[in-house]
Amino acid sequence: MMVPLSWYILLGVVLFVIGAAGVLLRRNILVVLMSLELLLNSVNINFIAFGRYYDDFRGQIFAIFVIAITAAEVAVALGILVALVRNKSTLKVDDVTMMKG
């Protein structure tokens, strides 16, 4: 039995909405980073689903690039997060104004 493409699209949309709500509504930096991961994973699901549907490997290749970029983003973001926690002792987005110019 083959799962229809619409189910994958629906799963991607649900994950994207949950991730976007987490980015827009939450104030904890760690929750915002996890929500960004959900956004990028929903994009990966759609890339792979469309690649499978059209019998093309480009969707999987794009998904691998997104995973690599996500790993680099998480490494940089966690480094910045550790520096902010050492300087400000908080994880709330509203309390961090150190980066203002």
N, CA, C and O atoms as CSV, one atom per row, in Angstrom:
chain,resi,resn,atom,element,x,y,z
A,1,MET,N,N,0.843,-1.185,0.000
A,1,MET,CA,C,0.000,0.000,0.000
A,1,MET,C,C,0.882,1.241,0.000
A,1,MET,O,O,1.807,1.361,0.803
A,2,MET,N,N,0.589,2.140,-0.891
A,2,MET,CA,C,1.381,3.354,-1.002
A,2,MET,C,C,0.631,4.520,-0.358
A,2,MET,O,O,-0.566,4.711,-0.575
A,3,VAL,N,N,1.365,5.286,0.432
A,3,VAL,CA,C,0.771,6.448,1.095
A,3,VAL,C,C,0.657,7.577,0.081
A,3,VAL,O,O,1.633,7.882,-0.605
A,4,PRO,N,N,-0.520,8.209,-0.030
A,4,PRO,CA,C,-0.667,9.295,-1.018
A,4,PRO,C,C,0.173,10.518,-0.663
A,4,PRO,O,O,0.503,10.759,0.498
A,5,LEU,N,N,0.504,11.272,-1.693
A,5,LEU,CA,C,1.319,12.474,-1.533
A,5,LEU,C,C,0.636,13.496,-0.631
A,5,LEU,O,O,1.306,14.217,0.109
A,6,SER,N,N,-0.671,13.560,-0.687
A,6,SER,CA,C,-1.402,14.557,0.111
A,6,SER,C,C,-1.199,14.360,1.606
A,6,SER,O,O,-1.221,15.334,2.358
A,7,TRP,N,N,-1.004,13.135,2.053
A,7,TRP,CA,C,-0.760,12.895,3.473
A,7,TRP,C,C,0.584,13.482,3.908
A,7,TRP,O,O,0.705,14.049,4.994
A,8,TYR,N,N,1.577,13.339,3.053
A,8,TYR,CA,C,2.890,13.921,3.364
A,8,TYR,C,C,2.818,15.449,3.382
A,8,TYR,O,O,3.420,16.098,4.238
A,9,ILE,N,N,2.083,16.005,2.439
A,9,ILE,CA,C,1.924,17.457,2.409
A,9,ILE,C,C,1.191,17.932,3.656
A,9,ILE,O,O,1.556,18.949,4.246
A,10,LEU,N,N,0.157,17.198,4.057
A,10,LEU,CA,C,-0.586,17.559,5.268
A,10,LEU,C,C,0.313,17.479,6.502
A,10,LEU,O,O,0.261,18.358,7.363
A,11,LEU,N,N,1.124,16.447,6.592
A,11,LEU,CA,C,2.066,16.334,7.717
A,11,LEU,C,C,3.052,17.491,7.715
A,11,LEU,O,O,3.343,18.062,8.766
A,12,GLY,N,N,3.568,17.840,6.543
A,12,GLY,CA,C,4.486,18.975,6.448
A,12,GLY,C,C,3.831,20.281,6.850
A,12,GLY,O,O,4.448,21.108,7.521
A,13,VAL,N,N,2.581,20.472,6.444
A,13,VAL,CA,C,1.866,21.702,6.800
A,13,VAL,C,C,1.623,21.765,8.302
A,13,VAL,O,O,1.791,22.821,8.913
A,14,VAL,N,N,1.230,20.651,8.900
A,14,VAL,CA,C,0.987,20.634,10.352
A,14,VAL,C,C,2.272,20.947,11.113
A,14,VAL,O,O,2.256,21.753,12.043
A,15,LEU,N,N,3.380,20.321,10.730
A,15,LEU,CA,C,4.657,20.600,11.390
A,15,LEU,C,C,5.084,22.049,11.186
A,15,LEU,O,O,5.618,22.680,12.098
A,16,PHE,N,N,4.844,22.576,9.976
A,16,PHE,CA,C,5.223,23.959,9.699
A,16,PHE,C,C,4.407,24.924,10.554
A,16,PHE,O,O,4.954,25.892,11.081
A,17,VAL,N,N,3.116,24.676,10.697
A,17,VAL,CA,C,2.262,25.556,11.513
A,17,VAL,C,C,2.668,25.490,12.981
A,17,VAL,O,O,2.720,26.519,13.654
A,18,ILE,N,N,2.957,24.292,13.482
A,18,ILE,CA,C,3.403,24.165,14.874
A,18,ILE,C,C,4.728,24.895,15.078
A,18,ILE,O,O,4.903,25.592,16.077
A,19,GLY,N,N,5.647,24.741,14.154
A,19,GLY,CA,C,6.941,25.422,14.254
A,19,GLY,C,C,6.803,26.930,14.167
A,19,GLY,O,O,7.448,27.655,14.924
A,20,ALA,N,N,5.964,27.416,13.245
A,20,ALA,CA,C,5.770,28.861,13.113
A,20,ALA,C,C,5.109,29.441,14.358
A,20,ALA,O,O,5.463,30.535,14.798
A,21,ALA,N,N,4.155,28.714,14.926
A,21,ALA,CA,C,3.517,29.178,16.162
A,21,ALA,C,C,4.533,29.224,17.301
A,21,ALA,O,O,4.511,30.147,18.116
A,22,GLY,N,N,5.419,28.236,17.360
A,22,GLY,CA,C,6.444,28.232,18.399
A,22,GLY,C,C,7.416,29.383,18.261
A,22,GLY,O,O,7.831,29.969,19.261
A,23,VAL,N,N,7.786,29.715,17.029
A,23,VAL,CA,C,8.704,30.836,16.816
A,23,VAL,C,C,8.036,32.155,17.173
A,23,VAL,O,O,8.660,33.021,17.786
A,24,LEU,N,N,6.785,32.312,16.800
A,24,LEU,CA,C,6.098,33.591,16.998
A,24,LEU,C,C,5.564,33.791,18.410
A,24,LEU,O,O,5.481,34.928,18.876
A,25,LEU,N,N,5.201,32.719,19.100
A,25,LEU,CA,C,4.512,32.863,20.381
A,25,LEU,C,C,5.380,32.602,21.606
A,25,LEU,O,O,5.077,33.107,22.687
A,26,ARG,N,N,6.416,31.851,21.468
A,26,ARG,CA,C,7.234,31.493,22.636
A,26,ARG,C,C,8.310,32.545,22.901
A,26,ARG,O,O,8.738,33.255,21.992
A,27,ARG,N,N,8.733,32.630,24.146
A,27,ARG,CA,C,9.744,33.611,24.541
A,27,ARG,C,C,11.042,32.969,25.012
A,27,ARG,O,O,12.003,33.679,25.307
A,28,ASN,N,N,11.090,31.648,25.089
A,28,ASN,CA,C,12.299,30.950,25.496
A,28,ASN,C,C,13.139,30.663,24.251
A,28,ASN,O,O,12.625,30.151,23.256
A,29,ILE,N,N,14.414,30.989,24.307
A,29,ILE,CA,C,15.276,30.852,23.143
A,29,ILE,C,C,15.408,29.388,22.720
A,29,ILE,O,O,15.458,29.102,21.524
A,30,LEU,N,N,15.464,28.467,23.664
A,30,LEU,CA,C,15.577,27.052,23.313
A,30,LEU,C,C,14.330,26.556,22.590
A,30,LEU,O,O,14.432,25.779,21.640
A,31,VAL,N,N,13.163,26.996,23.028
A,31,VAL,CA,C,11.920,26.599,22.369
A,31,VAL,C,C,11.860,27.191,20.961
A,31,VAL,O,O,11.368,26.543,20.037
A,32,VAL,N,N,12.353,28.406,20.796
A,32,VAL,CA,C,12.387,29.021,19.468
A,32,VAL,C,C,13.318,28.224,18.549
A,32,VAL,O,O,12.991,28.012,17.382
A,33,LEU,N,N,14.460,27.785,19.052
A,33,LEU,CA,C,15.372,26.973,18.235
A,33,LEU,C,C,14.744,25.634,17.857
A,33,LEU,O,O,14.898,25.178,16.723
A,34,MET,N,N,14.040,24.999,18.792
A,34,MET,CA,C,13.367,23.744,18.474
A,34,MET,C,C,12.251,23.958,17.458
A,34,MET,O,O,12.006,23.094,16.616
A,35,SER,N,N,11.580,25.094,17.530
A,35,SER,CA,C,10.529,25.406,16.569
A,35,SER,C,C,11.116,25.634,15.175
A,35,SER,O,O,10.514,25.248,14.173
A,36,LEU,N,N,12.284,26.259,15.117
A,36,LEU,CA,C,12.961,26.409,13.826
A,36,LEU,C,C,13.328,25.043,13.233
A,36,LEU,O,O,13.255,24.843,12.020
A,37,GLU,N,N,13.718,24.118,14.096
A,37,GLU,CA,C,14.007,22.763,13.632
A,37,GLU,C,C,12.753,22.116,13.054
A,37,GLU,O,O,12.825,21.435,12.031
A,38,LEU,N,N,11.609,22.319,13.696
A,38,LEU,CA,C,10.361,21.783,13.155
A,38,LEU,C,C,10.050,22.367,11.789
A,38,LEU,O,O,9.611,21.653,10.887
A,39,LEU,N,N,10.277,23.667,11.635
A,39,LEU,CA,C,10.050,24.305,10.331
A,39,LEU,C,C,10.907,23.650,9.256
A,39,LEU,O,O,10.413,23.312,8.180
A,40,LEU,N,N,12.175,23.475,9.545
A,40,LEU,CA,C,13.081,22.907,8.550
A,40,LEU,C,C,12.787,21.428,8.289
A,40,LEU,O,O,12.952,20.961,7.162
A,41,ASN,N,N,12.359,20.690,9.304
A,41,ASN,CA,C,12.004,19.288,9.094
A,41,ASN,C,C,10.738,19.151,8.260
A,41,ASN,O,O,10.605,18.198,7.492
A,42,SER,N,N,9.807,20.090,8.402
A,42,SER,CA,C,8.607,20.034,7.564
A,42,SER,C,C,8.970,20.269,6.100
A,42,SER,O,O,8.389,19.654,5.206
A,43,VAL,N,N,9.921,21.151,5.862
A,43,VAL,CA,C,10.395,21.369,4.496
A,43,VAL,C,C,11.076,20.108,3.956
A,43,VAL,O,O,10.895,19.750,2.792
A,44,ASN,N,N,11.855,19.441,4.804
A,44,ASN,CA,C,12.520,18.203,4.383
A,44,ASN,C,C,11.509,17.118,4.016
A,44,ASN,O,O,11.698,16.402,3.033
A,45,ILE,N,N,10.444,16.994,4.795
A,45,ILE,CA,C,9.407,16.003,4.487
A,45,ILE,C,C,8.815,16.270,3.115
A,45,ILE,O,O,8.611,15.343,2.330
A,46,ASN,N,N,8.539,17.537,2.823
A,46,ASN,CA,C,7.967,17.862,1.518
A,46,ASN,C,C,8.965,17.644,0.383
A,46,ASN,O,O,8.584,17.160,-0.683
A,47,PHE,N,N,10.236,17.992,0.592
A,47,PHE,CA,C,11.253,17.737,-0.431
A,47,PHE,C,C,11.311,16.249,-0.775
A,47,PHE,O,O,11.285,15.873,-1.947
A,48,ILE,N,N,11.389,15.418,0.242
A,48,ILE,CA,C,11.523,13.979,0.019
A,48,ILE,C,C,10.241,13.397,-0.572
A,48,ILE,O,O,10.300,12.524,-1.438
A,49,ALA,N,N,9.083,13.871,-0.110
A,49,ALA,CA,C,7.822,13.353,-0.646
A,49,ALA,C,C,7.671,13.698,-2.125
A,49,ALA,O,O,7.290,12.843,-2.925
A,50,PHE,N,N,7.965,14.935,-2.491
A,50,PHE,CA,C,7.852,15.305,-3.897
A,50,PHE,C,C,8.911,14.608,-4.740
A,50,PHE,O,O,8.645,14.240,-5.884
A,51,GLY,N,N,10.096,14.425,-4.195
A,51,GLY,CA,C,11.122,13.690,-4.919
A,51,GLY,C,C,10.713,12.249,-5.159
A,51,GLY,O,O,10.953,11.705,-6.236
A,52,ARG,N,N,10.104,11.636,-4.177
A,52,ARG,CA,C,9.623,10.260,-4.331
A,52,ARG,C,C,8.460,10.190,-5.319
A,52,ARG,O,O,8.372,9.259,-6.119
A,53,TYR,N,N,7.579,11.171,-5.260
A,53,TYR,CA,C,6.411,11.187,-6.132
A,53,TYR,C,C,6.814,11.325,-7.599
A,53,TYR,O,O,6.224,10.682,-8.467
A,54,TYR,N,N,7.801,12.148,-7.873
A,54,TYR,CA,C,8.243,12.378,-9.241
A,54,TYR,C,C,9.436,11.498,-9.644
A,54,TYR,O,O,10.009,11.696,-10.715
A,55,ASP,N,N,9.813,10.534,-8.803
A,55,ASP,CA,C,10.955,9.652,-9.057
A,55,ASP,C,C,12.211,10.438,-9.413
A,55,ASP,O,O,12.853,10.185,-10.432
A,56,ASP,N,N,12.545,11.389,-8.558
A,56,ASP,CA,C,13.698,12.250,-8.788
A,56,ASP,C,C,14.486,12.341,-7.486
A,56,ASP,O,O,13.897,12.454,-6.411
A,57,PHE,N,N,15.794,12.294,-7.574
A,57,PHE,CA,C,16.636,12.336,-6.383
A,57,PHE,C,C,16.926,13.750,-5.911
A,57,PHE,O,O,17.536,13.930,-4.857
A,58,ARG,N,N,16.511,14.745,-6.654
A,58,ARG,CA,C,16.817,16.120,-6.264
A,58,ARG,C,C,16.181,16.503,-4.937
A,58,ARG,O,O,16.763,17.282,-4.182
A,59,GLY,N,N,15.007,15.978,-4.638
A,59,GLY,CA,C,14.373,16.259,-3.351
A,59,GLY,C,C,15.207,15.759,-2.189
A,59,GLY,O,O,15.344,16.444,-1.176
A,60,GLN,N,N,15.762,14.571,-2.334
A,60,GLN,CA,C,16.619,14.023,-1.280
A,60,GLN,C,C,17.921,14.798,-1.163
A,60,GLN,O,O,18.437,14.987,-0.061
A,61,ILE,N,N,18.451,15.244,-2.282
A,61,ILE,CA,C,19.688,16.032,-2.249
A,61,ILE,C,C,19.455,17.357,-1.543
A,61,ILE,O,O,20.268,17.776,-0.719
A,62,PHE,N,N,18.335,18.024,-1.865
A,62,PHE,CA,C,18.012,19.268,-1.175
A,62,PHE,C,C,17.802,19.031,0.314
A,62,PHE,O,O,18.211,19.855,1.132
A,63,ALA,N,N,17.175,17.923,0.676
A,63,ALA,CA,C,16.952,17.608,2.086
A,63,ALA,C,C,18.283,17.420,2.818
A,63,ALA,O,O,18.427,17.853,3.961
A,64,ILE,N,N,19.244,16.784,2.173
A,64,ILE,CA,C,20.562,16.611,2.794
A,64,ILE,C,C,21.238,17.965,2.992
A,64,ILE,O,O,21.868,18.194,4.025
A,65,PHE,N,N,21.115,18.866,2.011
A,65,PHE,CA,C,21.675,20.206,2.174
A,65,PHE,C,C,20.995,20.948,3.328
A,65,PHE,O,O,21.660,21.630,4.108
A,66,VAL,N,N,19.681,20.815,3.432
A,66,VAL,CA,C,18.964,21.479,4.526
A,66,VAL,C,C,19.408,20.922,5.873
A,66,VAL,O,O,19.551,21.680,6.833
A,67,ILE,N,N,19.627,19.621,5.961
A,67,ILE,CA,C,20.099,19.018,7.206
A,67,ILE,C,C,21.490,19.543,7.555
A,67,ILE,O,O,21.762,19.834,8.720
A,68,ALA,N,N,22.368,19.666,6.570
A,68,ALA,CA,C,23.717,20.183,6.827
A,68,ALA,C,C,23.668,21.640,7.285
A,68,ALA,O,O,24.363,22.023,8.226
A,69,ILE,N,N,22.857,22.440,6.624
A,69,ILE,CA,C,22.726,23.852,7.026
A,69,ILE,C,C,22.115,23.952,8.415
A,69,ILE,O,O,22.503,24.818,9.200
A,70,THR,N,N,21.176,23.089,8.725
A,70,THR,CA,C,20.553,23.082,10.047
A,70,THR,C,C,21.570,22.731,11.124
A,70,THR,O,O,21.561,23.332,12.199
A,71,ALA,N,N,22.440,21.774,10.856
A,71,ALA,CA,C,23.466,21.410,11.836
A,71,ALA,C,C,24.399,22.580,12.100
A,71,ALA,O,O,24.767,22.836,13.247
A,72,ALA,N,N,24.783,23.288,11.053
A,72,ALA,CA,C,25.647,24.459,11.243
A,72,ALA,C,C,24.906,25.558,12.000
A,72,ALA,O,O,25.488,26.219,12.860
A,73,GLU,N,N,23.638,25.756,11.688
A,73,GLU,CA,C,22.844,26.781,12.378
A,73,GLU,C,C,22.708,26.467,13.861
A,73,GLU,O,O,22.796,27.365,14.698
A,74,VAL,N,N,22.496,25.208,14.186
A,74,VAL,CA,C,22.355,24.822,15.594
A,74,VAL,C,C,23.677,25.011,16.332
A,74,VAL,O,O,23.681,25.458,17.479
A,75,ALA,N,N,24.786,24.685,15.702
A,75,ALA,CA,C,26.083,24.859,16.362
A,75,ALA,C,C,26.350,26.332,16.663
A,75,ALA,O,O,26.789,26.671,17.762
A,76,VAL,N,N,26.092,27.196,15.704
A,76,VAL,CA,C,26.302,28.634,15.916
A,76,VAL,C,C,25.316,29.180,16.944
A,76,VAL,O,O,25.694,29.958,17.819
A,77,ALA,N,N,24.057,28.774,16.838
A,77,ALA,CA,C,23.041,29.284,17.761
A,77,ALA,C,C,23.309,28.844,19.198
A,77,ALA,O,O,23.128,29.631,20.127
A,78,LEU,N,N,23.734,27.610,19.389
A,78,LEU,CA,C,24.033,27.162,20.750
A,78,LEU,C,C,25.265,27.865,21.316
A,78,LEU,O,O,25.328,28.131,22.516
A,79,GLY,N,N,26.238,28.167,20.468
A,79,GLY,CA,C,27.390,28.948,20.931
A,79,GLY,C,C,26.980,30.341,21.369
A,79,GLY,O,O,27.425,30.823,22.411
A,80,ILE,N,N,26.137,30.987,20.584
A,80,ILE,CA,C,25.629,32.310,20.964
A,80,ILE,C,C,24.789,32.211,22.219
A,80,ILE,O,O,24.854,33.086,23.083
A,81,LEU,N,N,23.993,31.146,22.330
A,81,LEU,CA,C,23.142,30.957,23.505
A,81,LEU,C,C,23.960,30.789,24.781
A,81,LEU,O,O,23.607,31.345,25.821
A,82,VAL,N,N,25.042,30.034,24.710
A,82,VAL,CA,C,25.901,29.864,25.888
A,82,VAL,C,C,26.520,31.199,26.289
A,82,VAL,O,O,26.600,31.511,27.477
A,83,ALA,N,N,26.954,31.984,25.317
A,83,ALA,CA,C,27.529,33.299,25.626
A,83,ALA,C,C,26.475,34.228,26.238
A,83,ALA,O,O,26.780,34.978,27.165
A,84,LEU,N,N,25.255,34.186,25.735
A,84,LEU,CA,C,24.202,35.036,26.290
A,84,LEU,C,C,23.827,34.631,27.701
A,84,LEU,O,O,23.580,35.487,28.550
A,85,VAL,N,N,23.782,33.329,27.958
A,85,VAL,CA,C,23.438,32.868,29.304
A,85,VAL,C,C,24.532,33.252,30.286
A,85,VAL,O,O,24.236,33.593,31.431
A,86,ARG,N,N,25.778,33.203,29.866
A,86,ARG,CA,C,26.871,33.608,30.760
A,86,ARG,C,C,26.821,35.096,31.061
A,86,ARG,O,O,27.124,35.510,32.180
A,87,ASN,N,N,26.443,35.907,30.080
A,87,ASN,CA,C,26.430,37.355,30.269
A,87,ASN,C,C,25.138,37.859,30.900
A,87,ASN,O,O,25.180,38.751,31.747
A,88,LYS,N,N,24.005,37.315,30.511
A,88,LYS,CA,C,22.710,37.834,30.951
A,88,LYS,C,C,21.987,36.940,31.949
A,88,LYS,O,O,21.068,37.410,32.620
A,89,SER,N,N,22.360,35.682,32.074
A,89,SER,CA,C,21.727,34.714,32.971
A,89,SER,C,C,20.233,34.571,32.713
A,89,SER,O,O,19.451,34.464,33.658
A,90,THR,N,N,19.833,34.566,31.469
A,90,THR,CA,C,18.429,34.387,31.122
A,90,THR,C,C,18.309,33.698,29.778
A,90,THR,O,O,19.221,33.751,28.953
A,91,LEU,N,N,17.164,33.045,29.565
A,91,LEU,CA,C,16.873,32.413,28.296
A,91,LEU,C,C,15.672,33.048,27.606
A,91,LEU,O,O,15.196,32.535,26.594
A,92,LYS,N,N,15.184,34.152,28.140
A,92,LYS,CA,C,14.021,34.796,27.556
A,92,LYS,C,C,14.453,35.729,26.427
A,92,LYS,O,O,15.442,36.451,26.547
A,93,VAL,N,N,13.702,35.702,25.338
A,93,VAL,CA,C,14.028,36.502,24.170
A,93,VAL,C,C,13.891,37.985,24.483
A,93,VAL,O,O,14.684,38.792,23.997
A,94,ASP,N,N,12.908,38.353,25.281
A,94,ASP,CA,C,12.658,39.767,25.587
A,94,ASP,C,C,13.760,40.399,26.434
A,94,ASP,O,O,14.003,41.602,26.336
A,95,ASP,N,N,14.423,39.605,27.257
A,95,ASP,CA,C,15.448,40.128,28.153
A,95,ASP,C,C,16.801,40.319,27.477
A,95,ASP,O,O,17.682,40.977,28.031
A,96,VAL,N,N,16.971,39.762,26.310
A,96,VAL,CA,C,18.255,39.815,25.624
A,96,VAL,C,C,18.249,41.005,24.658
A,96,VAL,O,O,17.634,40.955,23.593
A,97,THR,N,N,18.938,42.064,25.049
A,97,THR,CA,C,19.067,43.238,24.193
A,97,THR,C,C,20.522,43.573,23.932
A,97,THR,O,O,20.846,44.682,23.508
A,98,MET,N,N,21.400,42.609,24.186
A,98,MET,CA,C,22.826,42.837,24.053
A,98,MET,C,C,23.230,43.055,22.589
A,98,MET,O,O,24.209,43.754,22.325
A,99,MET,N,N,22.504,42.479,21.645
A,99,MET,CA,C,22.884,42.555,20.244
A,99,MET,C,C,22.413,43.834,19.565
A,99,MET,O,O,22.717,44.052,18.391
A,100,LYS,N,N,21.689,44.671,20.267
A,100,LYS,CA,C,21.224,45.932,19.653
A,100,LYS,C,C,22.407,46.829,19.384
A,100,LYS,O,O,23.379,46.860,20.139
A,101,GLY,N,N,22.300,47.568,18.272
A,101,GLY,CA,C,23.414,48.410,17.864
A,101,GLY,C,C,23.283,49.804,18.217
A,101,GLY,O,O,24.170,50.603,17.919
